[in-house]
Amino acid sequence: MSRERSLNLLLLTPHSSTICYILNFSASGLISMLEEDDDELRTHALKRLHQVVDKHWAEVAAVVPLIEALSEDDAFPARELAAAVASKCFFHLEEYSDALRLALGAGEYFDVSSKTEYVSTMVSKCIDQYTAQRTAAIGGGVPDEAPEEMDPRMEGIVERMFDRCYADGEYTQAMGIALEAHRLDKVEETIQQASDKPTLLKYTFDVCQTLVTSRQTRLKVLAILVAMHRLLPEPDHVAVCKCLQFLGEAAQVAEVLKDLLRGSDESALLAYQIAFDLVESEHQHFVMEVNKHMPQKKATEAVPAAESGEEKKEGTEGDAEAAAAAPAEGEVAAAAASGMEVDSEVHEPEESEEFLGRMDKLRQVLVDGFGIDLSLNFLYKMNKTDLLLMKNIKGALETRNSVLHNVTVVAHGYMQAGTTVDTFLRDNLDWMGRASNWAKFTATASIGVVHRGHMKESMSLLQPYLPQGGVSALPYSEGGALYALGLIHSNKGSDGNAQVITYLQEALRNAGTNETVQHGACLGLGLAAMATGGADLYEDLKNTLFKDSANAGEAAAYAIGLTMLGKGGTTPESSTALEEMIAYAHETAHEKIIRGLAMGIALTLYSQEEAAEGMIEQLSRDRDPILRYGAMYAIGMAYCGTSNNNAIRRLLHVAVSDVSDDVRLAAVTCLGFVLFRTPEQVPRLVSLLAESFNAHMRFGSCLAIGISCAGTGSREAMDVLEPMMEDVVDFVRQGALIAMAMVLMQQSEARIPKVKAFRAKLTSVISDKHQSTMTKMGAIMASGIMEAGGRNVTITMQSRAGFTKMSSVVGLAVWCQYWYWYPLMHFLPLAFTPTTHIGLNKDFKMPNDYEATCDARPSQFAYPKKLEEKKEEKKERVTTVTLSTTAKAKAREARKEHNTKKEDGDAPTADMEIQGDEAGVEEKKGTEGDEKEAGEKPEAPKPKKEPEPTSFKIKNPARVTPSQEPFVHFDMEQRYVPVRKTGKPLGIIMLLDRTPDEPEDVALVEAPSTDPDGEEADPPEPFEWTPGGVGKPIPATGS
């Protein structure tokens, strides 16, 4: 085509609408112009093609190489336009990588503000590629892949996308891009640009916990959030303290609490609420650090000699308690006995009395364990355990089966965990006495599960079983008691904990060569000193480990991991411990010790994320399958709750590739730890693994679902588990029953009808003589889990504030090792969390007239009905029923006799007829009466069932399950309202009194009694008595 002809064509069709009409069926004319040598013609053709390429892309695709060549020609003036046309063509060809590459070179022709499908797709692909390159640049990409060099044109598009989000008011989208791309400058800029800063700050905090996989970036974002919160006119102190807790800034948290305590009554209540949240997260080391930065008491007071002498006498009643006393306390007691003035409390003189009083209350929460007392009080008073269920399980067991006897004791511990109610054990001492050797060890330790958290009475409770010095007469009971002591004090961090740790250290040193006592002392010491990381503790445990005793060494290895929990080489002690544990694992020949060391290393790497990669890689490549087993748990512990893609990818790879069944089992199980914050993903992820030919992988799938979906009632989880309850392999059935019980914890039959069928399934498995011991063991454990904590606890690894609960994760991880060592089953209650709803006023008392509303039917979240004991019916003699045929035969005989008499002339005819008629009537009546007597008695009319209300009131205190939480809301018009308006209606809630001048109706918080006979009966109500027996009756009193 000549230049003149082309120009004439352009003059004839000056408007785009005209060119579109002419080219309605073909773009060949414009395409042919691209072959011209004149740049003006080619530019004009590209402009027209840019307008019609979405319709005629199939024709343009034939010359894409030519257009692409023009886009790469530096001498061509419209190369950006050529890139835009080629990009759109590749987009329609679904070659998105090439389309994005050319779109980056399109310059102003790529308008990110356009709402077309092409622009949306290209922006999405650009952001994905940009974030992937940014993640790889900071070391969070796919291993063994070098990060690509960042394209500045891509950064330009992302910058324009931020501007578009700001213009459209889409600040959450901008924040999402900033977090995924690790652009901390944009995080701060987005918050500053936002109109509703508090909402965006909350959104950023929530997303930061799941979206940001890099720990370093997450901590930097949290530091920005703290700075942004403090710039607000009214800072959210609760949110600030959350961020500071993640950052480990205990001193700054203490400053926030002190500022609040110096403020109004409402500010002081908020400080107490923050303190309860800190304790509930179970980061005891952090809580103790916060307390260290608070003003310490210092008040001089004279102690009367006689009074202090009595206290000293009471304090020395138990030898064990006296042995655990610290030397400093002994000096104070001695000074008090002589009547000297003692500096027992330290106060800063410049603070007001009001502040000091508030500080004392705060210390009750942080140090004195008031929150633990609240939980104990709740679990004791609200205990709904069905003891008849335990009686039925006990009656269904074979007499000589020690495994089932052992697991029944464990299940009882689960049912009464934290309730302090051990009635069943006391009523069945003969049955308990059947336990021997390690079963006796486990049975004694179960006392610690029942009384978990009852720290003030722990030594007196276990006094009959604890070592008394000298040669151990009952080593299994003594070892179990030391283990129980650790279970009671596990991760509690109160003042009394130091004494118990000292006592357990002395017990370990005095155990000599008795490996049973050593085993109990090591486990107890690891639990009581969890995450303290003390060098002296490590030395004592290491000495026990290096004695190369299988049982004692295994417990010592677990205990080292518990004491160094989460240290991960960040301290000299933990670095040394990791090196020596790996070295000794290669030296020893005991499989039990190697397994304990593998788990100990995994626990040490808890929450370390990227910092644990070197150790994980070393263990993963080891020739010993037990150490590779430990590597899987190291991944689960290091990336617990992060949903890290690299961790999931590695676990799935090992699950289908390792030659060891145990390693594959561990890999599948640990998926539950990594993904517990997104439980809905786990059933889909392991559904194919649950159908594997390998039974260990099926068992691991059960544990992964149980761990991640515990208490959710997930239908997807139940669909995966149901077929495995009928699996051909007994231990898979065991795992399925246990996992199903974990999923259905605190779920009602009205809400999930399958609960009733599952309970019936457990009963039938336990009583079925043909079921294997392994399956029955799973059914008994499942029964205990379903009734756990008096039906008032659930399993969760996340606190209500969003923190990962360290002791819960540890409890589940070590509990999974029951597969190899049954006494470790007692670790599961560490993951039990009371589902409480407790309101407290400023005096830490429970107002009786405080209520919350649940917008659901009561049956949806009701306690399950208790079993009813079958009553034996006395056999009564049944009256003989006269059949109708017999009556007729008798009537015939009577008529026959009468006729005979008539023939003889003995009776008149009239009499006979009357008698015959009466006989017929009597026959009819008798028949009807017989039929009535033979039939059933008429039932009494049933009362009409009233319609169930659609909502109900929740009293104080009450059980509120996680599933119930979305339906519960506060009544902000009542006298007591939560001091934190946006908080969840779960846990301990500080209440603001709107009418403080009015008298209060409150209940006190009292710790449960250790009296085996229960509480003393209440005195009778007042009554009037009249001599001679006339008067008002004495009201009955409960016992």
Secondary structure by P-SEA (a helix, b strand, c coil): ccaaaaaaaaaacccaaaaaaaacccaaaaaaacccccaaaaaaaaaaaaacccccccccccaaaaaaaaaacccccaaaaaaaaaaaaaaaacaaaaaaaaaaacccccccccccaaaaaaaaaaaaaaaaaaaaaacccccccccccccaaaaaaaaaaaaaaaaacaaaaaaaaaaaaccaaaaaaaaaaccaaaaaaaaaaaaaacccccaaaaaaaaaaaaaaaaaccccaaaaaaaaaaaacaaaaaaaaaaaaaaccaaaaaaaaaaaaaaaaacaaaaaaaaaaacbbbbbbbbbbaaaaaaaaaaaaccaaaaaaccaaaaaaaaaaaaccccccccccccccaaaaaaaaaaaaacccaaaaaaaaaaaaaaccccaaaaaaaaaacccccaaaaaaaaaaaaaaacccccaaaaaacccccccccaaaaaaaaaaaaaaacccccccccccccccccccccccaaaaaaaaaaaaaaaccccccaaaaaaaaaaaaaaacccaaaaaaaaaaaaaaaacccccaaaaaaaaaaaacccaaaaaaaaaaaaaaacccccccaaaaaaaaaaaaaaaccccaaaaaaaaaaaaaaaccccccaaaaaaaaaacccaaaaaaaaaaaaaaacccccaaaaaaaaaaacccccaaaaaaaaaaccccccccccccccccccccccccaaaaaaaaaaaaaaacccccaaaaaaaccccccccaaaaaaaaaaaaaaacccccccccaaaaaaaaaaaaaacccccaaaaaaaaaaaaaaacccccbbbbcccccccccaaaaaaaaaaaacccccccccccccccccccbbbbcccccccccccccccccccccccccccccbbbbbbccccccccaaaaaaaaaaaaaaaaaaaaaccccaaaaaaaaaaaaaaaaaaaaaaaaaaccccccccccccccccbbbbcccccccccccccccccccccccccccccccccbbbbbbccccccccbbbbbcccccccccccccccbbbbbccccccccccccc
